[in-house]
């Protein structure tokens, strides 16, 4: 069955919107730490009962995604968008279809970067964020180097 371009784009936008809602919901989950305690031959996350002495084995930190986000908000958003694209790719979305649904040149570059980068969604997200941060650092350096000094006043 043939769907018009508008219908296809609407479907893709709705899909990405739903993924964005899920990402936002999962971002609201708080980070928590868990302490492991050994009580005899039993490992548990709470102190030993009945006055039994326990040994604290260690603390485990859990985050919602396991992805270390960058300090730059735009690069973090770019990483989230890349992760959504990887999920779509794993769901069968082709590069051509993603390129058609990209509205801006920046989105097209992101599609190319995602489809040229193999790995799991968190790995691609981290790579995209790191690339974005490095590009911004290089751009700042280029601006500093190419900025002419202010003219001297008499």
N, C-alpha and C positions, 0 to 999 in steps of 0.2 A: 504494500500500500504506500502511496506517495503522500508525504506531508509537505506543506509549503515551508519555505525558509522561516517565516515568522513563527509557525507552529513548532518547528524543530528548535529554534532559538528559545522560545518560551519554555519548552520542556527542559532544555539544558540549564537555563537560568533558574528555573524552579528547583532542579536537582542541586545546583550549586548553592542556592539559598538554603535548602534543607540541610546540606552538609555544613554550611556556615552556622546554622542554628545549633546543630549538634556539637560543633567545635566550641561555640560560645558556652554551651551548657557544660561541656566537659572542662572548660577552662575555669569554671566557677567552683570546681571541686577543690577543697583545701588540701594543702600538703600536710601529711601527718607522719609522725615517727612511731615506730613500734619497737618495744624492748623485748628481746627473747630471754627467757629465764629457763635454766635447766633444773628441774626438781627430780633428783634421782635419775631415772631413765626416760623421763618425760620432758619434752620441750613445750613450753607454752608462753603466751604473751602476757601473763599476769603473774604476780608473786605466788609462791608456794602456799598451800593451805596446811592447816593443822600444825603450824609452828615448824614445819620442815624447812631446813635451810636450803636456799637455792643459790645458784651461781648465775650472775648476769652474763650472758653470752655476747651480747652486742645489741646495737641499735640498727634498725633498718629504716631508711628514709624511702617513702613511696611518693611518687608524683603521678599525676594523672596521665601523662603521655610519655615520660621517659626522655623527652627531648629538652635539651638545654637551649633556652631561647636567648636570642641576642639582646643586647641592651638597646639597640635601635628599633623603635616601634615599626617603622616602615619595612625594615628587613625582616622583623618577626612576622608581620602580616604577609610579606612575600613568601616566607617559609610556610605559613599556614595555607596560602593559596596553592603552593607547590604540592603540599601534602594532599590537598583535595584533588588535584589533578592526577596524582599517582593513584589515588583510590579510584578515580574515574577510569584511568588506564587499566587498572587491575579488573575493573568491571567491564572492560571491552571497548572503551572509547578509543578511537583512533586519533593520531596526531592531526590528520586532515580535519576531522570533525571539531577538535578542540581549537584549531586555527580559525575555522569558520566562526566559532562562537566568541573568539577574542575580539574585543572592541577597540583596543588601543594597541599601539606598537609595543608598549611595555608588556602587555599581556601576551602578545605574540612571541616576544623574546623569552618570556617565562615558559611558555609551552615548549619552545625549542630546547630550553635548558633542561626541563623536566624529562622530555623524551630522549635527550642525549645522555641523561644521567641514569644509570641502572642502580637498583637497590630497593630496599624497603622504603615505605613512606617516611618513617622517621629519619632514615639515612639521607634520602633526597632532600627532605626539609632542612636538615642540618647543613648539607652541602650548599643549598641555595642561600640560606642565611649567611653562611660564612663567605660565600662569593659576593653577596650584596654588601656586607660590611667591608670586605677588602676593596671592592669597587668604590665605595664611598670614601674610604681612607685615601685611595689613590687620587680620587677627584679633589679631595681637600688639599693634598700635597701639590697637585698640579695648579690649583688656584693660588696657593701661597707662592709657588715658584714663579708663576707667570704674571702676578700682580705687580705692575710698575710702582716704583716709589712715588710718593706724593711730591708735587713740584715745590721747590723751595720758594718761600716768600721773602720779599725784601723788607 
